[in-house]
């Protein structure tokens, strides 16, 4: 069976030419197409057998499927005399493009935008036929078929083409087709081929790198002018530049202009600007961007000179249609539960996701389309690394001017049995990181989950370092970063264990997934109740562990925190325990209690540790107030004021006096934080206090095995005589009761 997954049409009608204010002409080719699944692409498609499909969209298949997609288009009269191209945002995999039967180009991989020049292939006086042929993932295999007939499990199928895959296949390997926008575009023969906008907050400067191409037959003397517009008004004019571009060549030039007071883009205020560029040859274009700078310094991230912690989330790419409003709604929901960042998991996502992030204000980590799969990729073949490098370069080129994109993740969980510290291919992976720094020197890079191979990363990436039920002593387990840890699934560069030295930021991009169908795992938090309703208590247990571990990571100043994954608990709303855990643990201004014991004796002076966080972009003078109450009647209170800069935190010590009671009594310890006389945080902890009763009197003299000696003193103070027991192998005959002293079983 063939499955069709269509993505809704979101842009302009394909029937009209769209001229932006910058004067270039574009026609949207999204919308209704036709598809025909075929045995191979070497034979022209049949006249019959076409079915409707919407582009962008997906087909599903993995077993040597091929397909042709087609539509017709008309070239607007205004485009005649210009260079005409068709731009593809993404076609999976190994595609070929024909216009009116003429082969005009294609792309080998599946996640790289590409364009084909169709100037000499189109008809100006009537409809044109556009044919796009594509393969499923087998189109990027080495020769020789893999027999998939006996396998129907997604993970097993994925692992079958051992050492055969020559290009990145991403997480959704079994979806293929035209998955991002298709556009007919026209520009003059001498035009701006590329530009890279590089704002610098530290230098108070705007830098723009241009590539001007000349597709004509004669050299051209070109003057370039550019200005930044803010909400329709000119905010900055850049110096004009003159350049001579030989025929058939591309010339690079850079324009600088100081701008110390530029309006800044951030996740708090996503202020967008437009760069208007024009050439004397007639080419003009408008590029949206934001003036912001993101960098690392020591173990910290900085946005516009202010330290920032990437409280983040992530989930799998969409498998089906999403409208712009649906995307914006998801990003806004992520922000509402405290997230300031998001990693687009396992592959670059459709471009609209990053456009929406620019507008909503969500910091994005774009991930390359290499996930796991070290067994199937042809890692000892230079062709694979060439294709991987081309993929990474295309990823940078597509999103380098997006203010929301603050970091590149080259891959995800690539470390494995074939690619590890002993593998010669590790050097190639390190080389990919060096290339990324060349292509984009303005953003940090990380190898998501794989540590810092060869020291090439700016950020150390780790996955699943300390999971229950392997570790069961929660909340104590949340402090694992205090010492060395054995993490087997990452590059260690010769070290036996991982110990964070804080020379680089740490991004823990997935943790506490807990992929189990066994209720016993969750008894760590809920005891036998975990067997009553597996799904309910799995989510509740994960939520508890998330809150504990996120507090631990915030305490240790981990720069990127992202448990896996909030959407597994349900919709992005409070009914989802994992969403609620995010919202609780990601509060930017907060005062969290580190102590989890809740039962005490009357008269005790109970010490509590309260850690105060200020994760907003401004310094804060915070008043922390607490009350201890019984049945709404306050029995103790306290207050303390602290001043914290952005991303700073401080531990406070509080002592709670337990009241005298005659029976078990419920207490409520409430903590609030006020900033500028406004309450910005509240939390409440339910306690129980018990009367302090003496030890029970016994009619017989009990035996006491007390290797540490601590328990003997307790009984002596209580006036209870005991018979010392020296060994559990031989007990005195006169004892009827045996007491094991504290520490006996340690």
MOKA-V148312 format. One line per field, one symbol per residue. ss: DSSP state (2 for helix, 1 for strand, 0 for the rest). phi: phi as a letter, one per 30 degrees, with the letter a starting at -180 (. if undefined). A space follows every 10 residues. Layout:
ss->???
phi->???
//
This chain:
ss->0011110000 0000001110 0000111100 1111111100 0000000000 1111101111 0000011111 1110002220 0011111100 1100111110 0111111000 0001111000 0000000111 1111102222 1000000000 0002222200 0000100000 0000111100 0111111001 1111111111 0000111111 1111000001 1111111111 0011111000 1111100001 1111111100 0000000000 0011111110 0001111110 0001111001 1110011101 1111100000 0002222222 2222220000 1111000000 2222222222 0011111000 1000001000 0222222222 2222222220 0000111111 1100000000 0000022222 2222222220 0001111101 1022200011 1110000000 0000022222 2200100000 1000000100 0000111111 0000000022 2222222222 2002222222 2222222222 2222200001 1000022220 0000002222 2222200011 1110000011 1000111111 1111000001 1111111111 0011111111 1111000111 1111111000 0000111111 1111100111 1111111111 0000000000 0111100002 2222222000 0111000000 0000000111 000000
phi->.cccbccddb cddddbdccd edjdcbbdcd jdbbbbdbda cdcedddcjd bdaccdabcc lbcidbacbb acacddeddd icdcbcccdl bcbhcbbbbh icdcklbddb bceabbdcec cdcdcadccc cbcbcddddc ddejdcdcdc cbceddeedd ddhbdcbeci dcdccbkdcb dbbcbbaddc addaabcbdb ddchbccbcc bccbcdcbdb cbccbbbccb hicdcaccdd bcaccdeibb ccbbccadad cddccaddbd dcbbccbbcd djdbabbdab dabbacaicc cbbhicdbcd dbbaadddca dbdedddedd ddddddcjdc bbcddiadce eedddddedd jbdccdcddc bhiddcdddc cedddddddd ddddddddcd ccdddcaccd abhdeadcca dcdededddd dddddedddb dcbdbbceic ibdiidddbd cbbhdacdcd bccddeddcd ddbdbdbdca dchjcdbcbd cidbdcccda ahdhdbcced ecdecbhdee ddaededddd dedddddddd ddddddiddb badcbdddck ddadddeddd dedddcddca bcdcccdbbb ceidccdbcb ccbbccdbdb cccccbbcbb hicdcaaaaa cbcbdeicba cccbccdddd bcaebdbbcc cbbcbhicdc abbbbdcbcb ddcddddbdc dddbcbdcid deddddddic dbcdcdbddb cedddcbccc deidcd
//
